[in-house]
Amino acid sequence: MNDSPMPSPPFPSPDSTVLRVIVGNAIASVETGEATVHEAILNAAVHGWYEGHIQGEDECPGCDFRGRLPKNSNRG
């Protein structure tokens, strides 16, 4: 078992309001004909990753890049 802290995932929390908006916008764009299913999925994936990146930066200030914690630090 690895006891080291895990980095924040590259997507928002499943209960995130922002994620609900992203998914809702994707569904609406398909229903209105504004986008194809493929376009809506791509748009939601990009925006979801971006919002997750922002959330990760908030949770781990000072990280050099996503997925790695600064030395001698604990996220919490």
C-alpha positions, 0 to 999 in steps of 0.5 A: 500500500502506498501512503503517499498523497495522491495528486488531484485528478485532471477532472472536477469532482463528480459533485461539482456544480461546474461539471454539471453545467459542462454536461448540461451544456453538452446535452443542450447543444446536441438537443438544439442541433448546435453540435453533433454528439462528437463535438459536444463530447469533445467540448465537454472533455476539454472544459472538464479537463480545464476545470479539473486543472484549475481545481488541482492548482487550488488544492496543490499550490506550488506543484510544478505540474499536475500529478506531482507534489512539491517535496516535503509537503502534504496536500490537505 
